Amino acid sequence: MTFAEKLNEYMKAFNCSPKRLVALSGVSAATVSRYRAGTREPSARSDIFDGIVNGLLRAAKEAQQTDVSAEQIRAELLAVLRDDSGLYDPGSLLISLDMLITKLHLNSGEIAAFLGMDQSRFFRIRTGQSRPPEIHSFCNQIGRYIFEKLGDDASTDILADILGCTSSELLNEEAVCRRITWLLTGDVFSPRSYAENFLRELDRFDGKDYISAFDESEFSFSNEAEKKFFAAVEHADNKKSAIICTDLYSGSTEDDGTLKSLEHIIAVLVRKGIHIDFVLNSDNPMDEILPGLKALMPVFMSGNISAYYLKGRRDGIYRYRLISLGNAALTCEAVTGHYDTAITRVASSDEEIRFYRMRAEQILSMACPLIEILDDSKSRMSVLASCSKKQGTRIFVLSTPPFFTLNNRLLDKILERNGVGNEEAGRIKQYLHDERVRTLQILRHSRFIINFPEIPRESYSKKPVFLSVSGLFVNREILCTYEEYAEHVRLMRKFEAEHTNFSCVADKNSPFRNIQIFMHSGQWVMLSKNKTPTIHLYINHSKLRQALENILSPYGENV
């Protein structure tokens, strides 16, 4: 028997839900879900293990099973704990291994050979399609390979930065192997934090603030080339898009001045209504991609950007940026880590402007969509309808009970009280019908898990619920009274009882108020902003999707 099986056996015997175990043990929901799934196990000497034991003991008392002792629970869990295999966070392994290979410019083929592993097998492990046997042995071998490759100060400094230590602490092989193992198994690094920060920033974002920020934007030019380029931007034709090709976009890899220069250029372009085709190298590690995307948040919220990525690896040494407008072009060249010596220049002739435009368009033609912005209800519905017949668990983290569980009587009452006109009300009713039909089609073959906010009457006035009609791009708030919200919850529970593949989880501490998150496991993630501006970000790029799935998967395990 495994630790996961024994834990689940105890929880079933004590009638203890995952959510209840979280409350009784003080261990996070994500950690409990991983223990139950068997992807992680606690250390026998850890506070977390003690928390699990104490949580199960409290659950036993709640179930009035007084013959169970803490010593018995502890002994039975210790008997099935493994010492060396299976003790890791798959999300950390996936993201951290990619980070090491990318930032240290390692050769995957060489690593596979060093491990005595077929190259295709190593590729499957690196992409999350397969798991390594003997995880600690695997990590230790990676550490040995990296230690042998540490041949200069630059690579040692980069590794020290990744591992959060000093270069002097990496002078012996044992120390490197130990820290690499901690990194890859998730003991000292949480890739979830990058995705969580991105989602929380999206949830906090306010369209009024971003418009104000653009209007009040102040910037001191670092060189004459930038000053000249901005003068050209003021006269740019907004009928022609700007193309920005860059691997200089993340605050974790470039100095503040270089990043602020890019942000200011983007702000001016958006204020002028110029659409931006933004091409970045998405083979960068997640700790670079997500901070870079967070910096672009205002542009995503404006709907005025198309984001792309280039497949393949960057060399990591030479950095380049090209910004092409119809009437100007700006280039910036630098060596990684030496942005103080970057060279920035503006095209000085029409011939150069045409040349750089051609180059930018060539780069764009080779790029693939990174994040698709769905800016109307038809495109959103088309994307969702296209995968309705595909199997796969759906996990929705909502800021309201799911819209499709409403009935027409309650919907009519809410719309009438909010003064919604007949034409708009008709569109909303048709939307309810379409959403319900699509959901019923999915429930025939796949699980559907909903997380929704549980709001008590006494705090409802501070955290009211609004009807979720962002899929129709209705830019108004349709408020529900507490009684309407409670009735909607009742209807949702009725729907749950009638459909075996449908599950609802109430969350008293939902971290999101202004966004809704939709996930089709292994296929795509959609981030929908409820309040102005209404926007839907559709993501099926594997690396970014996996980072977000790592956040969302525990929601699906708490049922």
C-alpha positions, 0 to 999 in steps of 0.5 A, a space after each residue: 500500500 502507498 502513502 496516498 492509498 493509506 491517506 485516502 483510506 483514512 479519509 474515507 473511514 473518517 468521512 473527511 473531505 479534502 477540504 475538511 482535512 485542509 482545515 483540520 491539519 493546517 496543510 495547504 489544499 495543493 499539498 493535500 491534493 498532491 499527497 492524495 494523488 501520490 505525486 508527493 509524500 511528506 518527510 517523516 520528520 516534517 511539521 507537515 507530516 505532523 499536521 496530517 496526523 493531527 488532522 486525521 486524529 481530529 477527523 476521527 474524533 468528529 466521526 466519533 471513532 474514539 478508538 483511534 490514536 495519534 500513535 496508530 495513525 502515525 505508525 501506519 502512515 510511516 509504514 508506507 512512506 517511501 524514502 527515495 522515489 515519488 517524492 516530488 512535485 511534477 510541476 516543479 520538475 517540469 519547469 525547473 528542469 527547463 529553467 536549468 537547461 535554458 539558462 545554463 545553455 545545456 545540451 539535452 542530448 548530452 544530458 540524456 547520454 550522461 544519464 544513460 537514457 534514450 534521448 526520446 525518453 529524456 524529452 518525454 520527461 522534460 515535457 511532462 509526458 513521462 516521469 523519471 524512475 528513482 527521482 532522487 537518483 535522476 536529480 543527483 545525476 543532473 546535479 553531477 552533469 551540471 557540476 562538470 559543466 560549471 567552467 566559468 564565473 558567468 555560469 556559476 553566477 547564473 546557477 547561484 542565482 537560480 538556486 538562491 545561494 552564493 557562488 562559493 556554496 557551489 564549489 563542491 559536487 555534493 552541494 550542487 547535487 543537493 541543491 539541484 535535487 531540492 530545486 527539481 523536487 520542489 523543496 525550495 522552489 515553487 513554479 506556482 508562485 509565478 502563475 499565481 502572481 500573474 492571475 492575482 495581477 489580472 484579478 486586481 487590474 482596473 481598466 480606469 487605472 490603466 487609462 489613467 496611467 497611460 495619460 499620466 505616463 512620464 518618461 525620461 529618454 535614456 538616449 537620443 535614438 529613443 527620443 527620435 523614435 518617440 517623435 516618429 511614434 506620435 505621427 504613426 498611422 494607426 491603420 498599420 500595426 506595430 511589430 515588436 520582436 524581442 527577447 528583452 522583455 522580462 524583469 528577471 533578465 534585464 535591468 529596469 531601465 531597459 524594461 521601462 523603455 519597452 513598457 513606455 513604447 507600448 503605452 504610447 502605441 496603445 494610447 494612439 490606438 495602434 495594434 501591436 503584434 508582439 513576438 517573444 521567445 517563449 522557450 524562456 523559463 517560466 520565471 521570465 515568461 510570466 513576469 514579462 506577460 505581467 508587464 504587458 497586462 495593460 495591453 492585453 486588457 486593451 485588447 490591442 495586442 496579438 502575442 506570438 512566440 518563436 519555437 526553438 531555442 535562443 542562444 541566451 548570450 546575444 539579445 535583440 529587439 526590433 520595433 517596426 512601425 509604418 514610418 519608423 524602426 528602432 533596434 536594440 542590441 545587447 549581451 545578456 547581463 550587460 544592458 548598460 552597454 546596449 546599442 539603440 539606434 533608429 532607422 535613418 532612411 526610408 530604405 532602412 525602415 522598409 528593410 526592418 519592416 520586411 525583417 519584422 514581418 518575416 519573424 512574425 510569419 514564423 511565429 505561433 500564437 501565444 495568447 489569443 484574445 477573444 474580443 467578441 462573443 461569437 469568437 469565444 463561443 466558437 472556440 468553446 463549441 469546437 472542443 465540446 465533443 473532446 473528452 477531458 476534465 473541465 475545471 472552472 474557478 468562478 467568481 459566481 455560481 455557473 450561469 448555465 444552472 440558472 432557470 428562466 424564471 430567476 433570470 427574468 427576475 434578476 434582469 427586470 430588477 436591474 432594468 435590462 431592456 428587452 433586446 439585451 434580455 433576449 440576447 442573455 436568455 439565448 446565451 443561457 440556452 446555448 451555454 446549457 446545451 454546450 455543458 450538457 453535451 460535455 457532461 455526456 463524456 467528461 467530468 465538470 468541476 465548478 469552484 464557486 464563492 460561498 458568501 454568507 448573508 452578513 458579508 454579502 453587501 461587501 462582496 456582492 455577486 454579479 450575473 456572469 455575462 462576460 461571455 456576451 461582452 455585456 459591459 455592465 454589472 447586473 447585480 444579484 441580491 443575496 436571495 437571488 444568489 442563494 436561489 442560484 446556489 440551490 439551482 446549482 446544487 439541484 443540477 449537480 444532483 441530476 448529473 453524475 459528472 458534475 461537481 460543485 465545491 464551495 469556497 469561502 476564501 476564493 482568491 479571485 473576485 474579478 476573473 473567472 478561469 476555465 480549464 480543459 485539462 491538457 487542451 487549453 486555459 481561458 482567463 476571463 475578466 468580468 469587469 470593464 474591460 471585459 476580455 477573454 485570454 485563450 491559452 493553449 501554448 503548452 508551457 504557459 498552459 501547464 504553468 496555469 494548470 499546475 495552479 488549477 489542478 488542485 481545485 479539481 481534486 478537492 471534490 
